Structures are given as structure tokens and as C-alpha cells.
């Protein structure tokens, strides 16, 4: 007799929910966020607490993080650039008239720091909506401006963290709150929800329709009513898992443990195995070959992590970036005939995976000006921001200024501008000075160029060890290949045709 054995990891039999029986040294909560950042799970927000709980799945241990500056609940959390983002939350327990948050909030698990981000336009504030990240922009849809009191919306907004720009987009087809969204391909799916405080009471009416926004065509569609959510409910968790969109648990007047999955290619629904616990008001994490849920409410807030299919989460460790300027004292000379001098300052977020929120860049010194304002912008990891400062008076013997960069709400550094008049120099002489050397692009992945003719380059690693030399005269714009160097920060010693030397920093991505 021949026996055949088939792997079961993708079979319905193996894809069941299992209580994890994890360490429960954390706070029970609901209407909260649960999201993976790097190699940690983050349990954040909720009606019951402001404390963040961080789960290390490798050691099955929880640690408590810094409490949020205000109570935050009824939101869909987002991971972006190593931070947890909360956009569109409710901030008190004055049910049914909870107020919406006035700002975007960010939490950095590595520095255990909360940052208050941009102010949300007053006319677009709400909680209990759906939010997602797509192509480096954050989207907020639906929600309720008054908590649970009938002020449900179909609003749709885009927030660009890198520019701080908030843009209103076309409304979704249906007003709803207490739902979740999922991104699959170029589409944003709205799943579950209700119109809180509408006809029928605080938890009615339900919204079973599936609204879809296509980011490419920038249009909304709604699936045929035959494709509605099979078990209409609100307070669901969602997960994109094995090319299906899972809608997990939820509530109407009681809590659910139903799990249903939409195939976004065929628009067909499949009933999956139910969760072990009835719960609503939490989120789901897809990691490794499994889905993980924790917390929520089933009559009362509880903990009880469970996973679907396999308990083998994976993640790359998050690394705290270094935010710095290329120089903290920018000395330069000018001639009386110049009239003005443009200086470039490079701010870099390097050697890590976390972004930095720049509150403001301010300038003191009456003869200096910034080329633009720099307020409430976000600099991603391994990225540069080049700011231009102009000295508008070159007649004084010396002219000093100060650039102050404030970031992550409470940190700052200064860059001194020290200009000196040299009447013997014309502008051409100044431009040829070795101090005006610029490496570009910087950061780079394969090669870089220099804005002047040079005779030799020496590249040193961060320990000061010489690792590469380019000998011989090279014209400005020549490409220098560093594709064989590992990702790191380097120091490039440049020698010009006159034998003068200058050292610049270079980031290899």
C-alpha cells in the first residue's frame, strides 16, 4: 500500500485560530491599534489607557512604552518609516459625543517618543475612520465628526508627510464609521462599518457595501450588492493575507467571531474558520505565515492574543536613524561686488530606518533669508533635505546668521553662518575655493560626481581607515564608482588641482 503525504500549511484544515497563551503583562483595551514595526508588535491607544505596550515575539515578552500625550482611540494605525502613525482619532470618553483629535500623532518605538504632527484642518477632523498608506502618502476616509452621534461622513483626504500638504479628495460612495480599509494592488477597499447614531440607534444602520478607490484612475466604484459583506458588522479587523482580504470579528449589538475573506480578483467571498474569541475594536497583523489579533472587547476589554494558521512572525529590526547637518559652522567668504551669496545646507537622516518630523527651520540674522518655509515636514530614512540660505548684503566686513532646526517637537540644533568679506576676491575666485566642493548625488547607491576638477580622491570609512583611492586628474562631473562598497557613511578627502584638500561626508545606500 502506498501512502501519500501532502503539506497542510495552506489547507483549510491547518488554517485555524489558536490561542497563543502569551505573556499577558500588558493592558487590556479596545478601540485600539495593533501593528508591526520592525521585529516588534505594537499595541497602542484604546479607550482604557494611554500606555503603549510593545511585544517582542522572539522572547514572548511585553514592555510598556511612554503614554500618549492624550487619550487616542477609534483609529486605524499605520506603520511608515519606522513609526506608528495615528490620523483621525477620538480623544475622550464622552460617549456618544467624543471629540476628534486636532493633530496627527506619531510614535517611535525605538526612542519611545511621541511626536505631535501637523494640525488637521478643522473642517476635516473626525475619528472612527479608515486610514492607509499608499505610495508614501496617507489616506483617511469616512469617520464620524462627533463620535457616535450621527455625524458620519464619506470624506476622503490625502496627507503627504514629506510636504505637510493636506488635500481633500472626492467623497466615498457611502458614509460610514467603525470600519477598516485595506490596500490591495492599486485599490483601497472599505470594509464593514455603520452609520453610528443613525436611524436605528447608536450601532445602526450597518453599511454592508464594499466601496473601492482606484489610485491610478482616481475613481470610486462599489461592488454589486450581491458582493456585499456576507455578515454585515462594524468594529472589524482586516488583513491582506494570501491574496485575500480578511474581515475578522466585529460587532453589531453583540460581538462576533466570524471571519470572511474577499478574493479581490474574482470578488467572491469565502467563509473562514472563526476566531477563538468574540471581539471587536482591534486590528490584525499579518506576519510570517499567520495573522495575529489581540485585545478588543467581548463584553469587556480583554487581552488573549490568537493567531491564524502559523505562529512564525518575521520582521527586520528597526534601526534608529541619525538626524544631522552636513556642517554646524558654515564659514564662507564673499566679495563686496557679489551682492548676494547662496549657501546650501544639507540635513540628513542616515544609518537607520526611522524618519524625522521637522517642526520648523528658522533663521536669525537680518541680512539672511530662506528660499522657502520649512514647517511640519517629514524626512524619511536615508534621505536628505537641502535648504538654501541667501546672504543679501555683502558689503559688511563680516555677516553672521544662525539656522535653528527643531524636530520631533522637543529636539533642536543650530547651524552658525559665518561670512567674511575679502575684498581681494571676485566671485570666480570664491567659486573655485576647495571649501565649495559638493558631492552629488548624496546619498548614493552606486556612484557620485564632484562639482569641480580634482586631482585625487581618498575614501575613508567611519573608523578612519583608507579603503579606496582615485588617482589622476578628473574633470568636474566625472563619475566615481563605489558600487562595491557596503552601505555606510564615508569620508571623502578631495584634492584639487592646486593641491588644496577638503573632506566631505558621503552616504552609501
HELIX and SHEET records of a PDB file:
HELIX    1   1 UNK A  122  UNK A  124  5                                   3    
HELIX    2   2 UNK A  225  UNK A  227  5                                   3    
HELIX    3   3 UNK A  427  UNK A  431  1                                   5    
HELIX    4   4 UNK A  434  UNK A  436  5                                   3    
SHEET    1   A 4 UNK A  17  UNK A  19  0                                        
SHEET    2   A 4 UNK A 306  UNK A 309 -1                                        
SHEET    3   A 4 UNK A 290  UNK A 293 -1                                        
SHEET    4   A 4 UNK A 284  UNK A 287 -1                                        
SHEET    1   B 4 UNK A  33  UNK A  37  0                                        
SHEET    2   B 4 UNK A  40  UNK A  44 -1                                        
SHEET    3   B 4 UNK A  52  UNK A  56 -1                                        
SHEET    4   B 4 UNK A  61  UNK A  65 -1                                        
SHEET    1   C 4 UNK A  78  UNK A  80  0                                        
SHEET    2   C 4 UNK A  83  UNK A  86 -1                                        
SHEET    3   C 4 UNK A 103  UNK A 108 -1                                        
SHEET    4   C 4 UNK A 113  UNK A 119 -1                                        
SHEET    1   D 4 UNK A 130  UNK A 134  0                                        
SHEET    2   D 4 UNK A 137  UNK A 141 -1                                        
SHEET    3   D 4 UNK A 156  UNK A 160 -1                                        
SHEET    4   D 4 UNK A 165  UNK A 169 -1                                        
SHEET    1   E 4 UNK A 180  UNK A 184  0                                        
SHEET    2   E 4 UNK A 187  UNK A 191 -1                                        
SHEET    3   E 4 UNK A 211  UNK A 214 -1                                        
SHEET    4   E 4 UNK A 219  UNK A 222 -1                                        
SHEET    1   F 4 UNK A 237  UNK A 241  0                                        
SHEET    2   F 4 UNK A 244  UNK A 251 -1                                        
SHEET    3   F 4 UNK A 255  UNK A 263 -1                                        
SHEET    4   F 4 UNK A 268  UNK A 271 -1                                        
SHEET    1   G 4 UNK A 322  UNK A 325  0                                        
SHEET    2   G 4 UNK A 341  UNK A 350 -1                                        
SHEET    3   G 4 UNK A 383  UNK A 391 -1                                        
SHEET    4   G 4 UNK A 368  UNK A 370 -1                                        
SHEET    1   H 5 UNK A 329  UNK A 334  0                                        
SHEET    2   H 5 UNK A 411  UNK A 421  1                                        
SHEET    3   H 5 UNK A 398  UNK A 407 -1                                        
SHEET    4   H 5 UNK A 356  UNK A 364 -1                                        
SHEET    5   H 5 UNK A 375  UNK A 379 -1                                        
SHEET    1   I 3 UNK A 439  UNK A 440  0                                        
SHEET    2   I 3 UNK A 447  UNK A 450 -1                                        
SHEET    3   I 3 UNK A 480  UNK A 481 -1                                        
SHEET    1   J 4 UNK A 466  UNK A 474  0                                        
SHEET    2   J 4 UNK A 454  UNK A 460 -1                                        
SHEET    3   J 4 UNK A 488  UNK A 496 -1                                        
SHEET    4   J 4 UNK A 501  UNK A 508 -1                                        
END                                                                             
